[in-house]
């Protein structure tokens, strides 16, 4: 996988609808408190209305979180990769699950029951409380950022911010998402995304590699974030 290269002291990446935390080392000591689970790719993990009695630490793979209207219209809220935590908001709020949670690919996760989280994990490993709060805060920022960007930024700039932020947060220039999925994540029309991607390719900022996109010039992509396009 091609690694992202940026400035010597790159700024914090823009908030994008993808949770992934490179450093999972702090969780190693707590894994014996959890139960290892496997989710097959393209399987449904949870549905709206399901009871939430535990949280899951994703160790490998990617899952998708989607909201669905009463008319059945579905909107992807975000993707979650290694190091992210599923279920903490509903668990601590005492609410049922409100989203569709699907495994995009084969996943490995660790399940921690509420009693283990409250009585053991947060007591014996208080530093993991910060990890839980960071995960929850990132989801909150994703939702608020999407509202702000849809109000104040052009579609072109939003797409550039997404590519730039995803490259930095995942430490990779390779983007394995279709035009339709990107459009769904950003709340844009697929044609709008395809047109922007086509323009970025003509400018030499994006390349195609099989079914994937590769950011050829990450600094140029970053420059477009503040352009008037």
Phi and psi in degrees as GROMACS dihedral restraints (atoms count N, CA, C in turn):
[ dihedral_restraints ]
;  ai    aj    ak    al  type     phi  dphi    fc
    3     4     5     6     1   -71.9    20    10
    4     5     6     7     1   130.4    20    10
    6     7     8     9     1   -88.9    20    10
    7     8     9    10     1   146.2    20    10
    9    10    11    12     1   -77.6    20    10
   10    11    12    13     1   138.2    20    10
   12    13    14    15     1  -122.8    20    10
   13    14    15    16     1   132.8    20    10
   15    16    17    18     1  -138.4    20    10
   16    17    18    19     1  -162.0    20    10
   18    19    20    21     1   -62.6    20    10
   19    20    21    22     1   163.0    20    10
   21    22    23    24     1   -59.0    20    10
   22    23    24    25     1   -39.0    20    10
   24    25    26    27     1  -124.2    20    10
   25    26    27    28     1    75.2    20    10
   27    28    29    30     1   -66.4    20    10
   28    29    30    31     1   146.6    20    10
   30    31    32    33     1   -69.2    20    10
   31    32    33    34     1   166.7    20    10
   33    34    35    36     1   -60.5    20    10
   34    35    36    37     1   137.5    20    10
   36    37    38    39     1   -65.4    20    10
   37    38    39    40     1   149.1    20    10
   39    40    41    42     1   -58.7    20    10
   40    41    42    43     1   150.4    20    10
   42    43    44    45     1   -69.3    20    10
   43    44    45    46     1   123.9    20    10
   45    46    47    48     1  -127.4    20    10
   46    47    48    49     1   158.1    20    10
   48    49    50    51     1   -75.4    20    10
   49    50    51    52     1    55.5    20    10
   51    52    53    54     1  -148.9    20    10
   52    53    54    55     1   114.8    20    10
   54    55    56    57     1   -97.6    20    10
   55    56    57    58     1   122.3    20    10
   57    58    59    60     1  -157.3    20    10
   58    59    60    61     1   130.0    20    10
   60    61    62    63     1  -120.7    20    10
   61    62    63    64     1   116.3    20    10
   63    64    65    66     1   -63.2    20    10
   64    65    66    67     1   -37.5    20    10
   66    67    68    69     1   -94.6    20    10
   67    68    69    70     1   109.1    20    10
   69    70    71    72     1  -108.3    20    10
   70    71    72    73     1     9.5    20    10
   72    73    74    75     1   -58.3    20    10
   73    74    75    76     1   -35.6    20    10
   75    76    77    78     1   -64.8    20    10
   76    77    78    79     1   -20.9    20    10
   78    79    80    81     1   -83.8    20    10
   79    80    81    82     1   -15.5    20    10
   81    82    83    84     1   -54.7    20    10
   82    83    84    85     1   -42.3    20    10
   84    85    86    87     1   -70.3    20    10
   85    86    87    88     1   -19.4    20    10
   87    88    89    90     1   -97.8    20    10
   88    89    90    91     1    -9.9    20    10
   90    91    92    93     1   -57.6    20    10
   91    92    93    94     1   -35.4    20    10
   93    94    95    96     1   -60.6    20    10
   94    95    96    97     1   -19.6    20    10
   96    97    98    99     1   -78.6    20    10
   97    98    99   100     1   -15.3    20    10
   99   100   101   102     1  -104.0    20    10
  100   101   102   103     1   177.4    20    10
  102   103   104   105     1  -120.0    20    10
  103   104   105   106     1   124.3    20    10
  105   106   107   108     1   -70.8    20    10
  106   107   108   109     1   131.5    20    10
  108   109   110   111     1  -130.1    20    10
  109   110   111   112     1   152.2    20    10
  111   112   113   114     1  -121.1    20    10
  112   113   114   115     1   133.6    20    10
  114   115   116   117     1  -118.8    20    10
  115   116   117   118     1   127.9    20    10
  117   118   119   120     1   -76.3    20    10
  118   119   120   121     1   145.8    20    10
  120   121   122   123     1   -57.6    20    10
  121   122   123   124     1   141.3    20    10
  123   124   125   126     1    69.2    20    10
  124   125   126   127     1    18.0    20    10
  126   127   128   129     1   -99.0    20    10
  127   128   129   130     1   153.8    20    10
  129   130   131   132     1   -88.9    20    10
  130   131   132   133     1   126.3    20    10
  132   133   134   135     1   -90.4    20    10
  133   134   135   136     1   -46.5    20    10
  135   136   137   138     1  -144.5    20    10
  136   137   138   139     1   154.7    20    10
  138   139   140   141     1  -124.3    20    10
  139   140   141   142     1   160.3    20    10
  141   142   143   144     1   -56.2    20    10
  142   143   144   145     1   135.5    20    10
  144   145   146   147     1    96.0    20    10
  145   146   147   148     1   -12.1    20    10
  147   148   149   150     1   -67.8    20    10
  148   149   150   151     1   142.2    20    10
  150   151   152   153     1   -68.0    20    10
  151   152   153   154     1   145.3    20    10
  153   154   155   156     1  -117.0    20    10
  154   155   156   157     1   110.8    20    10
  156   157   158   159     1  -119.2    20    10
  157   158   159   160     1     4.0    20    10
  159   160   161   162     1  -158.7    20    10
  160   161   162   163     1   170.6    20    10
  162   163   164   165     1  -115.4    20    10
  163   164   165   166     1   160.7    20    10
  165   166   167   168     1  -127.2    20    10
  166   167   168   169     1   130.8    20    10
  168   169   170   171     1   -95.1    20    10
  169   170   171   172     1   120.5    20    10
  171   172   173   174     1   -83.7    20    10
  172   173   174   175     1   121.4    20    10
  174   175   176   177     1   -99.3    20    10
  175   176   177   178     1   -36.8    20    10
  177   178   179   180     1  -143.1    20    10
  178   179   180   181     1   147.9    20    10
  180   181   182   183     1    93.0    20    10
  181   182   183   184     1  -179.4    20    10
  183   184   185   186     1  -134.7    20    10
  184   185   186   187     1   137.5    20    10
  186   187   188   189     1  -119.2    20    10
  187   188   189   190     1   161.6    20    10
  189   190   191   192     1  -120.3    20    10
  190   191   192   193     1   136.0    20    10
  192   193   194   195     1  -112.0    20    10
  193   194   195   196     1   123.9    20    10
  195   196   197   198     1  -130.9    20    10
  196   197   198   199     1   148.1    20    10
  198   199   200   201     1  -106.8    20    10
  199   200   201   202     1   148.8    20    10
  201   202   203   204     1  -130.8    20    10
  202   203   204   205     1   134.2    20    10
  204   205   206   207     1   -78.6    20    10
  205   206   207   208     1   170.5    20    10
  207   208   209   210     1   -65.3    20    10
  208   209   210   211     1   -21.9    20    10
  210   211   212   213     1   -86.4    20    10
  211   212   213   214     1    -0.9    20    10
  213   214   215   216     1    91.3    20    10
  214   215   216   217     1     6.9    20    10
  216   217   218   219     1   -77.6    20    10
  217   218   219   220     1   127.4    20    10
  219   220   221   222     1  -107.8    20    10
  220   221   222   223     1   141.0    20    10
  222   223   224   225     1  -132.4    20    10
  223   224   225   226     1   125.1    20    10
  225   226   227   228     1   -72.3    20    10
  226   227   228   229     1   127.9    20    10
  228   229   230   231     1   -89.2    20    10
  229   230   231   232     1   -46.5    20    10
  231   232   233   234     1  -168.9    20    10
  232   233   234   235     1   164.4    20    10
  234   235   236   237     1  -104.8    20    10
  235   236   237   238     1   152.9    20    10
  237   238   239   240     1  -129.7    20    10
  238   239   240   241     1   126.7    20    10
  240   241   242   243     1  -114.4    20    10
  241   242   243   244     1  -165.5    20    10
  243   244   245   246     1   -54.2    20    10
  244   245   246   247     1   139.1    20    10
  246   247   248   249     1    90.1    20    10
  247   248   249   250     1   -10.6    20    10
  249   250   251   252     1   -89.8    20    10
  250   251   252   253     1   163.3    20    10
  252   253   254   255     1  -122.7    20    10
  253   254   255   256     1   131.9    20    10
  255   256   257   258     1  -107.4    20    10
  256   257   258   259     1   132.9    20    10
  258   259   260   261     1    97.4    20    10
  259   260   261   262     1    -1.9    20    10
  261   262   263   264     1   -68.3    20    10
  262   263   264   265     1   -35.8    20    10
  264   265   266   267     1   -65.3    20    10
  265   266   267   268     1   -50.4    20    10
  267   268   269   270     1   -65.0    20    10
  268   269   270   271     1   -37.6    20    10
  270   271   272   273     1   -62.7    20    10
  271   272   273   274     1   -50.5    20    10
  273   274   275   276     1   -76.0    20    10
  274   275   276   277     1   -24.1    20    10
  276   277   278   279     1   -86.3    20    10
  277   278   279   280     1    -9.1    20    10
  279   280   281   282     1    68.9    20    10
  280   281   282   283     1    33.0    20    10
  282   283   284   285     1  -110.9    20    10
  283   284   285   286     1   159.0    20    10
  285   286   287   288     1   -77.1    20    10
  286   287   288   289     1   161.5    20    10
  288   289   290   291     1   -64.9    20    10
  289   290   291   292     1   140.0    20    10
  291   292   293   294     1  -114.8    20    10
  292   293   294   295     1     1.2    20    10
  294   295   296   297     1  -126.1    20    10
  295   296   297   298     1   164.0    20    10
  297   298   299   300     1   -87.0    20    10
  298   299   300   301     1   127.6    20    10
  300   301   302   303     1  -116.3    20    10
  301   302   303   304     1   116.9    20    10
  303   304   305   306     1  -125.0    20    10
  304   305   306   307     1   143.1    20    10
  306   307   308   309     1   -81.8    20    10
  307   308   309   310     1   120.5    20    10
  309   310   311   312     1   -74.5    20    10
  310   311   312   313     1   -35.1    20    10
  312   313   314   315     1  -144.4    20    10
  313   314   315   316     1   175.2    20    10
  315   316   317   318     1   -57.5    20    10
  316   317   318   319     1   132.8    20    10
  318   319   320   321     1  -127.9    20    10
  319   320   321   322     1   150.9    20    10
  321   322   323   324     1  -119.2    20    10
  322   323   324   325     1   128.8    20    10
  324   325   326   327     1  -139.1    20    10
  325   326   327   328     1   165.6    20    10
  327   328   329   330     1  -121.2    20    10
  328   329   330   331     1   128.6    20    10
  330   331   332   333     1   -97.4    20    10
  331   332   333   334     1   132.6    20    10
  333   334   335   336     1  -122.4    20    10
  334   335   336   337     1   120.4    20    10
  336   337   338   339     1   -67.1    20    10
  337   338   339   340     1   161.7    20    10
  339   340   341   342     1   -57.8    20    10
  340   341   342   343     1   -43.4    20    10
  342   343   344   345     1   -63.5    20    10
  343   344   345   346     1   -39.6    20    10
  345   346   347   348     1   -67.2    20    10
  346   347   348   349     1   -37.3    20    10
  348   349   350   351     1   -65.3    20    10
  349   350   351   352     1   -49.4    20    10
  351   352   353   354     1   -75.4    20    10
  352   353   354   355     1   -44.4    20    10
  354   355   356   357     1   -90.1    20    10
  355   356   357   358     1   -23.5    20    10
  357   358   359   360     1  -120.2    20    10
  358   359   360   361     1   -57.1    20    10
  360   361   362   363     1   -61.2    20    10
  361   362   363   364     1   -51.6    20    10
  363   364   365   366     1   -74.0    20    10
  364   365   366   367     1   -23.3    20    10
  366   367   368   369     1   -83.1    20    10
  367   368   369   370     1   -48.3    20    10
  369   370   371   372     1   -82.5    20    10
  370   371   372   373     1   -24.4    20    10
  372   373   374   375     1  -132.2    20    10
  373   374   375   376     1    68.8    20    10
  375   376   377   378     1   -60.1    20    10
  376   377   378   379     1   -23.9    20    10
  378   379   380   381     1   -65.8    20    10
  379   380   381   382     1   -21.6    20    10
  381   382   383   384     1   -74.5    20    10
  382   383   384   385     1   -17.1    20    10
  384   385   386   387     1   -61.4    20    10
  385   386   387   388     1   -36.7    20    10
  387   388   389   390     1   -65.4    20    10
  388   389   390   391     1   -38.2    20    10
  390   391   392   393     1   -63.7    20    10
  391   392   393   394     1   -40.6    20    10
  393   394   395   396     1   -64.6    20    10
  394   395   396   397     1   -43.6    20    10
  396   397   398   399     1   -67.0    20    10
  397   398   399   400     1   -38.7    20    10
  399   400   401   402     1   -62.8    20    10
  400   401   402   403     1   -43.1    20    10
  402   403   404   405     1   -60.8    20    10
  403   404   405   406     1   -46.7    20    10
  405   406   407   408     1   -66.4    20    10
  406   407   408   409     1   -41.8    20    10
  408   409   410   411     1   -65.0    20    10
  409   410   411   412     1   -37.4    20    10
  411   412   413   414     1   -62.3    20    10
  412   413   414   415     1   -41.4    20    10
  414   415   416   417     1   -61.9    20    10
  415   416   417   418     1   -41.2    20    10
  417   418   419   420     1   -63.1    20    10
  418   419   420   421     1   -43.3    20    10
  420   421   422   423     1   -65.8    20    10
  421   422   423   424     1   -35.8    20    10
  423   424   425   426     1   -59.0    20    10
  424   425   426   427     1   -47.9    20    10
  426   427   428   429     1   -65.4    20    10
  427   428   429   430     1   -44.5    20    10
  429   430   431   432     1   -68.6    20    10
  430   431   432   433     1   -36.3    20    10
  432   433   434   435     1   -65.4    20    10
  433   434   435   436     1   -39.3    20    10
  435   436   437   438     1   -62.3    20    10
  436   437   438   439     1   -39.6    20    10
  438   439   440   441     1   -65.4    20    10
  439   440   441   442     1   -46.4    20    10
  441   442   443   444     1   -62.8    20    10
  442   443   444   445     1   -45.7    20    10
  444   445   446   447     1   -67.0    20    10
  445   446   447   448     1   -39.4    20    10
  447   448   449   450     1   -66.7    20    10
  448   449   450   451     1   -22.3    20    10
  450   451   452   453     1   -88.4    20    10
  451   452   453   454     1   -39.9    20    10
  453   454   455   456     1  -110.2    20    10
  454   455   456   457     1   -18.9    20    10
  456   457   458   459     1  -111.5    20    10
  457   458   459   460     1   148.5    20    10
  459   460   461   462     1   -69.4    20    10
  460   461   462   463     1   159.9    20    10
  462   463   464   465     1   -59.2    20    10
  463   464   465   466     1   -39.4    20    10
  465   466   467   468     1   -61.6    20    10
  466   467   468   469     1   -46.1    20    10
  468   469   470   471     1   -67.6    20    10
  469   470   471   472     1   -35.4    20    10
  471   472   473   474     1   -64.0    20    10
  472   473   474   475     1   -40.5    20    10
  474   475   476   477     1   -66.3    20    10
  475   476   477   478     1   -41.5    20    10
  477   478   479   480     1   -63.7    20    10
  478   479   480   481     1   -42.4    20    10
  480   481   482   483     1   -60.7    20    10
  481   482   483   484     1   -40.0    20    10
  483   484   485   486     1   -63.7    20    10
  484   485   486   487     1   -47.9    20    10
  486   487   488   489     1   -62.5    20    10
  487   488   489   490     1   -45.4    20    10
  489   490   491   492     1   -63.8    20    10
  490   491   492   493     1   -48.1    20    10
  492   493   494   495     1   -64.9    20    10
  493   494   495   496     1   -38.2    20    10
  495   496   497   498     1   -67.2    20    10
  496   497   498   499     1   -39.9    20    10
  498   499   500   501     1   -60.4    20    10
  499   500   501   502     1   -45.5    20    10
  501   502   503   504     1   -71.1    20    10
  502   503   504   505     1   -43.4    20    10
  504   505   506   507     1   -69.4    20    10
  505   506   507   508     1   -31.3    20    10
  507   508   509   510     1   -98.0    20    10
  508   509   510   511     1    -4.4    20    10
  510   511   512   513     1    55.5    20    10
  511   512   513   514     1    42.8    20    10
  513   514   515   516     1  -154.4    20    10
  514   515   516   517     1   142.1    20    10
  516   517   518   519     1   -90.3    20    10
  517   518   519   520     1    -4.1    20    10
  519   520   521   522     1   -90.1    20    10
  520   521   522   523     1   129.5    20    10
  522   523   524   525     1  -121.0    20    10
  523   524   525   526     1   109.2    20    10
  525   526   527   528     1   -98.5    20    10
  526   527   528   529     1    56.3    20    10
  528   529   530   531     1  -129.3    20    10
  529   530   531   532     1   140.0    20    10
  531   532   533   534     1   -76.8    20    10
  532   533   534   535     1   165.0    20    10
  534   535   536   537     1   -58.8    20    10
  535   536   537   538     1   -39.2    20    10
  537   538   539   540     1   -65.2    20    10
  538   539   540   541     1   -41.3    20    10
  540   541   542   543     1   -66.9    20    10
  541   542   543   544     1   -42.6    20    10
  543   544   545   546     1   -61.9    20    10
  544   545   546   547     1   -42.8    20    10
  546   547   548   549     1   -61.2    20    10
  547   548   549   550     1   -42.3    20    10
  549   550   551   552     1   -63.7    20    10
  550   551   552   553     1   -43.4    20    10
  552   553   554   555     1   -62.4    20    10
  553   554   555   556     1   -38.7    20    10
  555   556   557   558     1   -96.0    20    10
  556   557   558   559     1    -2.3    20    10
  558   559   560   561     1    69.7    20    10
  559   560   561   562     1    36.2    20    10
  561   562   563   564     1  -118.1    20    10
  562   563   564   565     1   165.2    20    10
  564   565   566   567     1   -74.4    20    10
  565   566   567   568     1   146.0    20    10
  567   568   569   570     1   -61.1    20    10
  568   569   570   571     1   -38.1    20    10
  570   571   572   573     1   -62.1    20    10
  571   572   573   574     1   -38.0    20    10
  573   574   575   576     1   -62.0    20    10
  574   575   576   577     1   -44.0    20    10
  576   577   578   579     1   -66.6    20    10
  577   578   579   580     1   -44.5    20    10
  579   580   581   582     1   -61.6    20    10
  580   581   582   583     1   -40.6    20    10
  582   583   584   585     1   -64.7    20    10
  583   584   585   586     1   -42.9    20    10
  585   586   587   588     1   -65.3    20    10
  586   587   588   589     1   -42.8    20    10
  588   589   590   591     1   -63.0    20    10
  589   590   591   592     1   -41.7    20    10
  591   592   593   594     1   -60.2    20    10
  592   593   594   595     1   -41.6    20    10
  594   595   596   597     1   -66.0    20    10
  595   596   597   598     1   -42.5    20    10
  597   598   599   600     1   -65.0    20    10
  598   599   600   601     1   -33.2    20    10
  600   601   602   603     1   -68.2    20    10
  601   602   603   604     1   -42.0    20    10
  603   604   605   606     1   -63.9    20    10
  604   605   606   607     1   -30.7    20    10
  606   607   608   609     1   -80.4    20    10
  607   608   609   610     1    -7.4    20    10
  609   610   611   612     1    83.9    20    10
  610   611   612   613     1    14.1    20    10
  612   613   614   615     1   -89.8    20    10
  613   614   615   616     1   -24.9    20    10
  615   616   617   618     1  -125.3    20    10
  616   617   618   619     1   149.7    20    10
  618   619   620   621     1  -132.4    20    10
  619   620   621   622     1   157.2    20    10
  621   622   623   624     1  -101.0    20    10
  622   623   624   625     1   136.5    20    10
  624   625   626   627     1  -134.7    20    10
  625   626   627   628     1    95.7    20    10
  627   628   629   630     1    67.5    20    10
  628   629   630   631     1  -125.0    20    10
  630   631   632   633     1   -93.8    20    10
  631   632   633   634     1     2.3    20    10
  633   634   635   636     1  -103.1    20    10
  634   635   636   637     1   160.0    20    10
  636   637   638   639     1  -102.1    20    10
  637   638   639   640     1   146.0    20    10
  639   640   641   642     1  -128.0    20    10
  640   641   642   643     1   127.2    20    10
  642   643   644   645     1   -76.6    20    10
  643   644   645   646     1   112.6    20    10
  645   646   647   648     1   -81.1    20    10
  646   647   648   649     1   -30.1    20    10
  648   649   650   651     1  -139.9    20    10
  649   650   651   652     1    93.2    20    10
  651   652   653   654     1   -69.2    20    10
  652   653   654   655     1   -33.2    20    10
  654   655   656   657     1   -70.2    20    10
  655   656   657   658     1   -35.3    20    10
  657   658   659   660     1   -68.7    20    10
  658   659   660   661     1   -38.2    20    10
  660   661   662   663     1   -59.9    20    10
  661   662   663   664     1   -43.8    20    10
  663   664   665   666     1   -61.3    20    10
  664   665   666   667     1   -37.2    20    10
  666   667   668   669     1   -64.9    20    10
  667   668   669   670     1   -32.8    20    10
  669   670   671   672     1   -69.1    20    10
  670   671   672   673     1   -20.5    20    10
  672   673   674   675     1   -59.6    20    10
  673   674   675   676     1   -36.5    20    10
  675   676   677   678     1  -103.8    20    10
  676   677   678   679     1    14.5    20    10
  678   679   680   681     1   -82.9    20    10
  679   680   681   682     1   175.1    20    10
  681   682   683   684     1   -93.6    20    10
  682   683   684   685     1     7.8    20    10
